[in-house]
Amino acid sequence: MTNSPVSPIEAGMRIVQKSFLFVGAAVVSVLAGCAGGPTVSRGGPYHVTAYRPQDPSAVRVKVSLSKQNIYVMEGDRSLMAVACSVGTAEKGTPRGHFTIYSKIEHKRSGSYGFSVQGNNVVPTTADKASGRYVGYPMGYWCEFAPAYGFHQGFVHPTPRTHGCIRLKGEAAPKLHALVRIGTPVDIATEQPEDTTIGSKVQRVDDSRLPDPDPHIMISDAAFQKPSGPLLQ
């Protein structure tokens, strides 16, 4: 275990794991089930609305693995519904009932990141860094199981991560604001909300985006902040 809880976690970063895009029958099946709202333009901003809960203790997070959707609910009221990336068939996101027990806004990976020597920034793993090691940004981290959490990052139309659940842009800090330590998390192949609000969720396809500038990735600019208020 590294100095941060990131073992099966995120070779889900595009820079480090380009070779880990698994395309098989299971993935094709999931992709077929992911049809929903319009797809945000590649590289474009992902604006989402998140509503302030009336009772924060009643908030729960529901994840549909087949739809790659996150539903933040307060009873029957949807506070936020967004697209996400989940784990591949080989390194899947765990199913079951969990609770949020750790929140870190500026979280960095303890396993994958960059070796920094002067102005030279090279992608690497922590155990092979030849210079100063800086972990890959995993902003607005909300951990629900050891080495598994929600965080900011690339979102793809097919399962892509090593088990973590990634949210695009401002969706991550808004989820971070909606949950608290102890918020229940339910992760399943399907959720009842798939049939009611799932088709309205705007899709995301970051699969063809170029690699981000590593000099930005080692700075605080890597943590994208929302363009407006967190909660309505």
Secondary structure, DSSP 8 states (H G I E B T S, - for coil): --SSS-SSS---STTT-GGG---SHHHHHHHHTT--S-B--TT----------S-GGGEEEEEETTTTEEEEEETTEEEEEEE-B-B-SSS----EEEE--EEETT-EEEEEEEEEETTEEEEEEGGG-SSEEEEEE--SEEEEETTEEEEE----SS--BSS-EEE-TTHHHHHHHH--TT-EEEEES--GGGTTTGGGS-B---TT-----HHHHTSGGGS---SS-S--
